[in-house]
Amino acid sequence: MLRLHRNVRTLSLGAAAMVVAVAVPALASDALTAHSAARCSNKRGSHVRCVFIRGPRGPRGLRGFTGPAGPRGKTGPAGPRGRTGATGTTGATGPAGPAGTARAFAVVQPAGVGATTSSAGLVAAQTSNVPGIRRAAPGTYCITPGTGIDPTHDAASVTGEQGYSTGANVVPIAVINALHPACLPSEFEVQTYDGSNLGVGPTANNVAFEILIA
């Protein structure tokens, strides 16, 4: 709405429109660009009132260029753990490994060992290249190794074995005596003890053991 001074109250409606167009060319230009129409009225001869009516909306302009990506936001909290998946199928059996380096080994069941050298007392399924064993004294055993093994130069290791030991609460202990005082130079000497009753010295027949000759 545009108000004109009282001195121009005699202007015709057409002249008033021209004054508006000259006085506010920017407004007139915007109105024409927007396809607007104007209505002017003179109330009581004191003011000229023009109302611009909005024309129809023009076509949509072209889409502008995409702006640069904004900074990456903070990582959100981890979600709940999913359910455990099903167990996969069993894989194929791998190839057999290379043969070990032990030259001889044996598991000894003491109850079967006698005073003369024989295979009695040797657990056959768990013995290799040990042909004989004998008991030299209570808890003392002499083991005859196979061909190519010399007890005066080669080493052996032993450990107590629980499965073939007998007696209540027995704790099997076995040790090598590298000087083999009770055995021949061609034999390994093993002494066995019950860890639950060490005060009585080597035992007779209740402690089993395993021997490994490298």
Secondary structure, DSSP 8 states (H G I E B T S, - for coil): -----GGGTT--HHHHHHHHHHH-HHHHHHHHHTT-EEEEEEETTTEEEEEEE-----------------------------------------------S-SEEEEE-GGG--SS-BSTTB-GGG-BS--EEEEEETTEEEEE--TT--TTT--EEEEEESTT--STT--EEEEE-TT-TTS-TTSEEEEEEEGGGGGG-S-SSS-EEEEEE-
